[in-house]
Amino acid sequence: MTSSVRTPARLDPASARVDDLRAVVERETDPADFPRAEIVSGVTVYQAAGLRLGDPAEVRDELARALLDGPGIVAIRGAFGDRSVLDRATEAFFALIRAQHDAGITIGDHFARPGSNDRVWNALEKLALADADTFAAYYANDVLALVCEAWLGPAYQVTSQVNVVNPGGTAQSPHRDYHLGFMTPAGAARWPAHQHALTPALTLQGAVAHCDMPLETGPTLYLPHSQKYAHGYLVAEREDFRAYFAEHHVQLPLQAGDAVFFNPAVIHGAGTNRTSDVKRIANLLQVSSAFGRAMEHVDRARVSRAVLPALRRMRAAGASEQSLRAVIASAAEGYAFPTNLDRDPPVDGLAPPSQADLLTEAVLLGQDDATFDAALTAHSAKRTT
């Protein structure tokens, strides 16, 4: 009789062990697997010129392999060889930040103390409206497109957030990124194990350096190969894992025009800017697969308004909360994103309330139609740009 080891249906936060993480990440990155790369601190580092000379299909395959089975991080030297394009975009980004300051706006940030950074949410749209020619020249970059298509295939969607870590700005706590990385460990544990493995394939994280970033400016800290650790979304609040990250992370100094892309499941965090005069500015690219969308467009706000009276009647008739939540899951948008993070900032660094959260509250508190309608209208308005 043969036996097989089954993959657990659920990941238990209590079963996360630093020794298991250690077994995954304490390995050498084999240069033979990545013939176009130089291996620096375990990270695959490429020259943009070399990528442009290679066969595009073979280059994409190697980049995808580095992101999935390799260290999970791809650095590209000279991604923006034309500094004039980079400098024009940098000037536009700082103009957007000055406009925020002039308006008295303080922008919340993920995984960092508000105010230590300057952040421009939805910088992609804002750059297009402020300077369409610079936008077009910037996103015409063939290396950016090459990496995005290597990981996500065609029809990907780009979003962008400019982040400036000011002198003295402190490091972020180590974390994974969107999707499950923007949840508490308890929240992420609600998702089955196969979703933990699936979601990193739906997004790609990137950053373009808009200034030179020697180590004292605090470029991003990475834990290579950590995308392979199954429990990685469940340990962000664990001090033993934070201590391991602090001891074993790597950092890559960057020059203006370099780019770094990484699997969103790589455990990472921005470093402390220990300089007195450098505003460390990067354009953070969060790129999404075409597949992360439903087949039909549904006006879920309209559906939510329509079903609220029926939900109240169900509750009055003694329906269980589980039954009510099942209806709400079918009626309302249960996910907080995408949203306008200027108007709908993250709560404690995590996701803002969803449409389903509002409908649940309305049902459990017995809100009337007018009260819910006002809350839903305000919620929808926050998502417009």
C-alpha positions as CSV (number, residue, x, y, z in Angstrom):
1,M,0.0,0.0,0.0
2,T,1.4,3.4,-1.0
3,S,1.0,6.6,0.9
4,S,1.2,10.2,-0.1
5,V,1.7,13.4,1.7
6,R,-1.2,15.7,1.2
7,T,-0.9,19.4,1.0
8,P,-2.8,20.9,3.9
9,A,-6.1,22.6,3.0
10,R,-5.4,25.4,5.5
11,L,-2.3,27.0,6.9
12,D,-2.2,27.3,10.6
13,P,-0.3,30.3,11.9
14,A,0.7,28.4,15.0
15,S,2.6,25.9,12.9
16,A,4.9,28.5,11.4
17,R,8.5,27.9,12.4
18,V,11.6,30.0,11.8
19,D,13.6,26.8,11.1
20,D,11.2,26.0,8.2
21,L,11.9,29.4,6.8
22,R,15.6,28.9,7.3
23,A,15.5,25.7,5.3
24,V,13.9,27.5,2.4
25,V,16.0,30.6,2.2
26,E,19.5,29.5,3.3
27,R,20.6,28.3,-0.1
28,E,22.9,29.5,-2.9
29,T,21.4,30.9,-6.1
30,D,23.0,28.8,-8.8
31,P,24.5,31.0,-11.6
32,A,24.1,28.1,-14.0
33,D,20.3,28.6,-13.8
34,F,20.5,32.3,-14.8
35,P,23.2,32.6,-17.5
36,R,22.5,36.2,-18.3
37,A,22.7,37.4,-14.7
38,E,25.4,38.3,-12.2
39,I,24.6,36.9,-8.8
40,V,25.0,39.6,-6.1
41,S,24.1,38.7,-2.5
42,G,22.0,35.9,-3.9
43,V,20.1,38.2,-6.2
44,T,19.9,37.9,-10.0
45,V,21.3,41.2,-11.4
46,Y,21.0,42.0,-15.1
47,Q,22.3,44.7,-17.4
48,A,19.5,46.2,-19.4
49,A,21.6,46.3,-22.5
50,G,22.2,42.5,-22.2
51,L,18.5,41.8,-21.9
52,R,17.7,43.8,-25.0
53,L,20.3,41.8,-27.0
54,G,18.8,38.4,-26.0
55,D,16.1,36.4,-27.7
56,P,12.9,37.9,-26.1
57,A,11.2,34.5,-25.4
58,E,14.4,33.1,-23.8
59,V,14.9,36.2,-21.7
60,R,11.3,36.2,-20.5
61,D,11.6,32.5,-19.5
62,E,14.8,33.2,-17.5
63,L,13.3,36.2,-15.7
64,A,10.1,34.2,-14.8
65,R,12.3,31.4,-13.5
66,A,14.3,33.9,-11.3
67,L,11.0,35.3,-9.9
68,L,9.4,31.9,-9.3
69,D,12.1,29.3,-8.6
70,G,15.1,31.5,-8.0
71,P,15.7,34.3,-5.4
72,G,12.4,35.9,-6.4
73,I,14.2,39.2,-7.1
74,V,15.4,40.6,-10.4
75,A,17.5,43.8,-10.4
76,I,18.2,45.6,-13.8
77,R,21.0,48.0,-14.1
78,G,20.4,50.9,-16.5
79,A,16.7,50.1,-17.1
80,F,16.3,53.8,-17.9
81,G,19.4,54.6,-19.9
82,D,17.9,57.9,-21.0
83,R,18.3,60.0,-17.9
84,S,16.3,62.9,-19.4
85,V,13.1,60.9,-19.3
86,L,13.8,59.8,-15.8
87,D,14.6,63.3,-14.7
88,R,11.4,64.7,-16.3
89,A,9.3,62.2,-14.4
90,T,11.2,62.9,-11.2
91,E,10.5,66.6,-11.5
92,A,6.8,65.9,-12.2
93,F,6.6,63.6,-9.1
94,F,8.1,66.2,-6.8
95,A,5.7,68.8,-8.2
96,L,2.8,66.4,-7.2
97,I,4.3,66.1,-3.7
98,R,4.6,69.9,-3.4
99,A,1.0,70.3,-4.4
100,Q,0.0,67.8,-1.7
101,H,2.0,69.8,0.9
102,D,0.5,73.1,-0.2
103,A,-3.0,71.6,0.2
104,G,-2.1,70.4,3.7
105,I,-2.6,66.7,2.7
106,T,-0.8,64.1,4.8
107,I,-0.7,60.8,2.9
108,G,-1.0,57.5,4.8
109,D,1.5,54.7,4.0
110,H,1.6,50.9,4.2
111,F,3.9,49.4,6.8
112,A,5.5,52.7,7.8
113,R,4.8,55.5,10.2
114,P,2.7,58.2,8.5
115,G,4.7,61.3,7.8
116,S,8.1,59.5,7.6
117,N,7.5,59.2,3.9
118,D,6.0,61.3,1.1
119,R,3.7,59.1,-1.0
120,V,1.8,59.8,-4.2
121,W,-1.0,57.4,-4.7
122,N,-2.1,56.7,-8.3
123,A,1.0,58.4,-9.6
124,L,0.3,56.7,-13.0
125,E,-2.9,58.6,-13.7
126,K,-1.6,61.8,-12.1
127,L,1.6,61.8,-14.2
128,A,-0.5,61.2,-17.4
129,L,-2.7,64.2,-16.6
130,A,0.2,66.4,-15.6
131,D,2.6,65.6,-18.4
132,A,1.3,63.2,-21.0
133,D,4.5,63.3,-23.1
134,T,6.7,62.4,-20.1
135,F,4.2,59.6,-19.3
136,A,4.4,58.2,-22.8
137,A,8.2,58.4,-22.9
138,Y,8.5,56.8,-19.4
139,Y,6.2,53.8,-20.0
140,A,7.5,53.2,-23.5
141,N,10.4,51.5,-21.6
142,D,10.9,48.1,-23.2
143,V,12.7,46.6,-20.2
144,L,9.7,47.3,-17.9
145,A,7.4,45.7,-20.4
146,L,9.7,42.7,-20.8
147,V,9.6,41.9,-17.1
148,C,5.9,42.5,-16.7
149,E,5.1,40.2,-19.6
150,A,7.6,37.6,-18.4
151,W,5.7,37.2,-15.1
152,L,2.1,38.1,-16.0
153,G,1.8,37.5,-19.7
154,P,0.0,40.0,-22.0
155,A,-2.8,42.4,-21.1
156,Y,-1.4,43.2,-17.7
157,Q,-2.4,46.4,-15.8
158,V,0.1,48.8,-14.3
159,T,-0.5,51.0,-11.3
160,S,2.2,53.2,-9.7
161,Q,2.8,54.9,-6.3
162,V,5.7,57.3,-5.8
163,N,7.4,56.8,-2.5
164,V,9.9,59.3,-1.0
165,V,11.7,58.2,2.1
166,N,12.9,61.4,3.7
167,P,16.2,61.8,5.6
168,G,15.8,60.0,8.9
169,G,12.8,58.0,7.6
170,T,12.7,54.7,9.4
171,A,12.5,51.2,7.9
172,Q,9.2,49.4,7.1
173,S,8.4,46.3,9.0
174,P,9.2,43.2,6.9
175,H,6.2,42.0,5.0
176,R,4.8,40.5,1.8
177,D,2.7,42.5,-0.6
178,Y,-0.7,42.7,-2.2
179,H,-3.0,40.7,-2.1
180,L,-2.7,38.7,1.2
181,G,0.1,40.8,2.4
182,F,-2.3,43.6,3.0
183,M,-4.2,41.6,5.5
184,T,-3.5,40.7,9.1
185,P,-2.1,37.2,9.6
186,A,-5.5,36.2,11.1
187,G,-7.2,37.5,8.0
188,A,-4.8,35.8,5.6
189,A,-5.3,32.5,7.5
190,R,-9.0,32.5,6.4
191,W,-7.9,31.8,2.8
192,P,-7.1,28.2,1.9
193,A,-3.6,27.1,1.3
194,H,-3.8,27.0,-2.4
195,Q,-4.8,30.7,-2.5
196,H,-1.6,31.5,-0.6
197,A,0.3,29.8,-3.4
198,L,-1.8,31.3,-6.2
199,T,-2.0,35.0,-5.4
200,P,1.7,35.8,-6.0
201,A,1.3,34.8,-9.6
202,L,-1.4,37.5,-10.1
203,T,0.8,40.5,-9.3
204,L,4.3,41.8,-9.8
205,Q,6.1,44.4,-7.6
206,G,8.6,46.7,-9.1
207,A,10.5,49.9,-8.3
208,V,12.4,52.4,-10.5
209,A,15.1,54.3,-8.7
210,H,14.8,58.0,-9.3
211,C,17.9,58.9,-7.4
212,D,21.2,57.2,-6.5
213,M,20.5,54.8,-3.6
214,P,23.7,53.9,-1.7
215,L,23.1,51.7,1.3
216,E,23.0,54.6,3.7
217,T,19.9,55.8,2.0
218,G,18.1,52.6,2.9
219,P,17.2,50.8,-0.3
220,T,14.8,47.9,0.1
221,L,15.7,45.0,2.3
222,Y,15.0,41.5,0.8
223,L,15.0,37.9,2.0
224,P,15.9,36.0,-1.2
225,H,13.9,32.8,-1.9
226,S,11.4,33.6,0.8
227,Q,8.6,33.5,-1.7
228,K,8.8,29.7,-1.4
229,Y,7.9,29.7,2.3
230,A,4.3,28.5,2.5
231,H,3.5,30.3,5.8
232,G,5.0,33.7,4.8
233,Y,1.7,35.6,4.9
234,L,1.1,34.5,8.5
235,V,4.2,35.7,10.2
236,A,4.4,39.5,9.8
237,E,3.7,40.1,13.4
238,R,6.0,37.4,14.8
239,E,9.0,38.8,16.6
240,D,11.1,35.7,15.9
241,F,10.6,36.0,12.2
242,R,11.3,39.8,12.3
243,A,14.6,39.0,14.2
244,Y,15.5,36.4,11.5
245,F,14.8,38.9,8.8
246,A,16.9,41.6,10.5
247,E,19.9,39.2,10.6
248,H,19.6,37.7,7.2
249,H,18.2,40.2,4.8
250,V,20.2,41.6,1.8
251,Q,20.3,45.1,0.4
252,L,21.3,46.2,-3.1
253,P,22.6,49.8,-3.7
254,L,21.0,51.3,-6.8
255,Q,21.7,54.1,-9.2
256,A,19.2,56.4,-10.7
257,G,17.6,54.6,-13.6
258,D,18.0,51.1,-12.2
259,A,14.9,49.0,-11.6
260,V,14.1,46.1,-9.3
261,F,11.2,43.6,-9.7
262,F,10.2,41.0,-7.2
263,N,7.7,38.3,-6.5
264,P,5.2,39.8,-4.2
265,A,5.6,36.9,-1.8
266,V,9.3,37.8,-1.2
267,I,9.6,39.1,2.4
268,H,10.9,42.6,2.2
269,G,10.7,46.1,3.6
270,A,12.1,49.6,2.8
271,G,15.2,50.4,4.8
272,T,16.0,53.4,7.1
273,N,17.3,56.5,5.4
274,R,20.3,57.4,7.5
275,T,21.4,60.4,5.5
276,S,20.7,64.0,6.4
277,D,20.1,65.3,2.9
278,V,18.9,62.6,0.5
279,K,15.2,62.2,-0.4
280,R,15.2,58.6,-1.5
281,I,12.6,58.6,-4.3
282,A,11.3,55.6,-6.2
283,N,8.4,54.9,-8.5
284,L,6.8,51.7,-7.1
285,L,5.1,49.7,-9.8
286,Q,2.3,47.3,-8.8
287,V,1.4,45.3,-11.9
288,S,-1.7,43.0,-12.1
289,S,-2.6,40.0,-14.2
290,A,-5.4,40.3,-16.7
291,F,-7.0,37.3,-15.0
292,G,-7.8,38.9,-11.7
293,R,-11.3,40.0,-12.9
294,A,-14.8,38.6,-13.1
295,M,-16.4,37.6,-16.4
296,E,-19.3,40.0,-16.1
297,H,-19.6,43.5,-14.9
298,V,-22.1,43.8,-12.1
299,D,-23.3,47.0,-10.5
300,R,-22.9,45.7,-7.0
301,A,-23.9,48.9,-5.4
302,R,-27.2,48.7,-7.1
303,V,-27.6,45.1,-6.1
304,S,-26.7,45.9,-2.5
305,R,-29.4,48.6,-2.3
306,A,-31.9,46.2,-3.8
307,V,-31.3,43.4,-1.4
308,L,-31.0,45.3,1.9
309,P,-34.8,45.2,2.6
310,A,-34.8,41.4,1.9
311,L,-31.9,40.9,4.2
312,R,-33.6,42.8,7.0
313,R,-36.7,40.6,6.5
314,M,-34.5,37.4,6.6
315,R,-32.9,38.6,9.8
316,A,-36.3,39.4,11.4
317,A,-37.5,35.9,10.5
318,G,-34.6,34.4,12.4
319,A,-32.1,33.7,9.6
320,S,-28.6,32.9,10.9
321,E,-25.7,35.3,10.5
322,Q,-24.0,32.7,8.4
323,S,-26.9,32.8,5.9
324,L,-27.0,36.6,5.9
325,R,-23.3,36.7,5.1
326,A,-23.7,34.2,2.3
327,V,-26.2,36.5,0.6
328,I,-24.0,39.5,1.2
329,A,-21.0,37.7,-0.4
330,S,-23.1,37.2,-3.5
331,A,-24.5,40.7,-3.6
332,A,-21.7,43.1,-2.6
333,E,-18.1,43.6,-3.5
334,G,-16.2,41.8,-0.7
335,Y,-12.8,43.1,-1.6
336,A,-11.5,46.6,-0.7
337,F,-9.5,47.1,-3.9
338,P,-9.1,48.7,-6.3
339,T,-9.8,52.0,-4.6
340,N,-8.6,55.6,-4.6
341,L,-6.0,55.5,-1.8
342,D,-5.9,59.3,-1.6
343,R,-9.6,59.4,-0.6
344,D,-9.8,55.9,0.9
345,P,-6.5,55.4,2.8
346,P,-5.5,52.1,4.3
347,V,-6.6,51.5,7.9
348,D,-3.6,50.7,10.1
349,G,-1.6,49.9,7.0
350,L,-4.1,47.4,5.8
351,A,-7.2,47.3,3.6
352,P,-10.0,50.0,3.9
353,P,-13.6,48.8,4.4
354,S,-15.3,47.0,1.6
355,Q,-18.7,47.4,0.2
356,A,-19.7,44.1,1.8
357,D,-18.5,45.5,5.2
358,L,-20.9,48.3,4.8
359,L,-23.8,46.0,3.9
360,T,-23.0,43.7,6.7
361,E,-23.0,46.6,9.2
362,A,-26.3,47.9,7.8
363,V,-28.0,44.5,8.2
364,L,-26.6,43.8,11.7
365,L,-27.4,47.3,13.0
366,G,-30.8,47.5,11.3
367,Q,-30.0,50.6,9.3
368,D,-32.8,52.1,7.2
369,D,-32.4,52.4,3.4
370,A,-31.6,56.1,3.5
371,T,-28.7,55.6,6.0
372,F,-27.2,52.8,4.0
373,D,-27.7,54.6,0.8
374,A,-25.7,57.6,2.1
375,A,-22.9,55.4,3.4
376,L,-22.7,53.5,0.1
377,T,-22.7,56.7,-2.0
378,A,-19.9,58.1,0.1
379,H,-18.0,54.8,-0.2
380,S,-18.4,54.8,-4.0
381,A,-17.3,58.4,-4.3
382,K,-14.0,57.6,-2.5
383,R,-13.2,55.2,-5.4
384,T,-13.4,57.8,-8.2
385,T,-10.2,59.5,-9.3
